Amino acid sequence: MTSTTGATGSGRTRRHPPRKGNPVVRLFSAIVLFIRQILDELRKVVRPTRHELVTYTSVVIVFVTAVMMYVWGLDQLINRLIAFAFGN
C-alpha cells in the first residue's frame, strides 16, 4: 500500500510559511490579536438575569448547607462510635 503524502513528510501540511520580519512587531501583533479574541469571546457571554442569579445562588446555598449537615452528622456518628468502642 503506498502513501499519498510522500516519503518525506508526516502527512501534515503547513498552513503558513515560516514568518519573517521583526520579532518585536510580531510579538505585539500577537498580543493585540489575543486581546481582540478575548473581547470577541466576552461579547458572546450571556449574563443571567437578576431573578436567575438569586435562584442559582439560593440553590447553591441550600445544597452546600445540606451537604455540610450530612458531613457533620457523619462526623458526630463516627465520634460516638469511637468513644463507645474505646471508652471516654
C-alpha positions, 0 to 999 in steps of 0.5 A: 500500500503506498502513501499519498503524502510522500516519503518525506513528510508526516502527512501534515501540511503547513498552513503558513510559511515560516514568518519573517520580519521583526520579532518585536512587531510580531510579538505585539501583533500577537498580543493585540490579536489575543486581546481582540479574541478575548473581547470577541469571546466576552461579547458572546457571554450571556449574563443571567438575569437578576431573578436567575442569579438569586435562584442559582445562588439560593440553590447553591446555598441550600445544597452546600448547607445540606451537604455540610449537615450530612458531613457533620452528622457523619462526623458526630456518628463516627465520634460516638462510635469511637468513644463507645468502642474505646471508652471516654 
